[in-house]
């Protein structure tokens, strides 16, 4: 099965894996699961790093690719179809990164791994971390 890992869950995988519970921890540990990280997460990380809201041990342009490789996550690029799908989503919340992740999950048939309850309001399969 293929899963789209929400930004905070991926960061937890690196820094606080004990925060990932429930079935999500098993899916992440299962070598047969395909785990994807959206380019939207890279954008979110880069912006938060640039405004000093996310400390990292090295700049995001080195941190993200090296840690993706270490955690075995594959990259999910943002297509025009993904970006445009955001306009069709209900306005459950205004986080542009989350909205893009929802759009990608819908169009690519992915389940989102997240702890964020906002995803529950969208028409997208969700695997909770707790």
C-alpha positions in Angstrom: 0.0 0.0 0.0 1.1 3.6 -0.6 1.0 6.3 2.0 1.6 10.0 2.0 3.4 11.0 5.2 2.4 14.4 6.6 5.2 16.8 7.4 5.1 16.5 11.2 4.9 12.7 11.1 8.1 12.6 9.0 9.8 15.0 11.4 8.7 12.8 14.2 10.2 9.7 12.4 13.5 11.5 12.6 13.4 13.1 16.0 10.6 11.6 18.2 9.5 8.2 16.8 7.8 7.4 20.1 5.2 10.0 19.2 4.0 7.7 16.3 1.6 5.1 17.7 -1.2 3.0 16.6 -1.2 1.2 13.3 0.9 4.0 11.8 4.0 2.8 13.5 3.6 -0.6 12.1 3.0 0.7 8.6 6.1 2.9 8.8 8.2 -0.1 10.0 6.8 -2.4 7.4 9.2 -2.7 4.5 6.5 -3.4 2.0 4.7 -0.1 2.5 5.6 2.7 0.1 6.0 5.9 2.0 6.0 9.2 0.1 6.9 12.7 1.2 5.3 15.6 -0.8 7.3 18.4 -2.2 4.7 20.5 -0.2 6.4 19.2 2.9 9.8 20.3 1.7 8.4 23.8 1.0 6.8 23.9 4.5 10.1 22.9 6.1 12.1 25.4 4.1 9.7 28.3 4.9 9.6 27.4 8.6 13.4 27.0 8.7 13.9 30.4 7.0 11.7 32.2 9.5 13.3 30.4 12.5 10.2 28.4 13.4 11.9 25.0 12.7 15.5 24.5 13.9 17.4 21.9 11.9 21.0 20.7 12.3 21.8 21.7 8.7 20.1 23.7 6.0 16.9 22.1 4.5 18.5 21.6 1.1 20.8 19.1 2.7 18.7 17.9 5.6 15.6 16.9 3.7 17.2 14.8 0.9 19.6 13.0 3.2 16.9 12.2 5.8 14.5 11.1 3.1 17.1 8.6 1.9 17.7 7.5 5.5 14.0 6.9 6.2 13.4 5.3 2.8 10.7 7.8 1.7 10.1 8.5 -1.9 9.4 11.9 -3.3 6.0 13.1 -4.6 6.3 16.1 -6.9 3.6 18.7 -7.1 1.8 18.7 -10.5 -0.5 21.4 -11.9 -3.3 18.9 -11.4 -2.5 18.7 -7.7 -2.2 22.4 -7.3 -5.5 23.1 -9.1 -7.4 20.4 -7.2 -6.9 22.5 -4.0 -9.6 24.9 -5.4 -12.2 22.1 -5.3 -11.6 21.2 -1.6 -14.0 22.4 1.0 -12.6 25.2 3.3 -12.2 23.1 6.4 -9.1 24.9 7.3 -6.6 27.3 5.6 -3.2 25.5 5.9 -2.0 25.6 2.3 0.4 22.7 2.8 -2.2 20.4 4.3 -4.7 21.3 1.6 -2.1 20.4 -1.1 -1.3 17.1 0.7 -5.1 16.3 0.7 -5.3 17.1 -3.0 -2.3 14.9 -3.8 -3.7 12.1 -1.7 -7.1 12.3 -3.5 -5.6 12.4 -7.0 -3.0 9.7 -6.4 -5.2 7.4 -4.3 -3.0 7.6 -1.2 -3.7 7.3 2.5 -2.3 10.2 4.6 -0.4 9.3 7.7 -1.1 12.2 10.2 -2.0 13.2 13.7 -3.8 16.3 12.5 -7.6 16.0 13.1 -8.3 18.5 10.2 -7.6 15.7 7.7 -10.6 13.8 9.1 -13.0 16.3 7.5 -11.8 15.7 4.0 -12.7 12.9 1.6 -9.3 11.2 1.9 -8.2 8.0 3.7 -6.3 8.8 6.9 -4.1 6.6 9.1 -3.8 8.3 12.5 -0.6 8.2 14.5 -2.4 7.6 17.8 
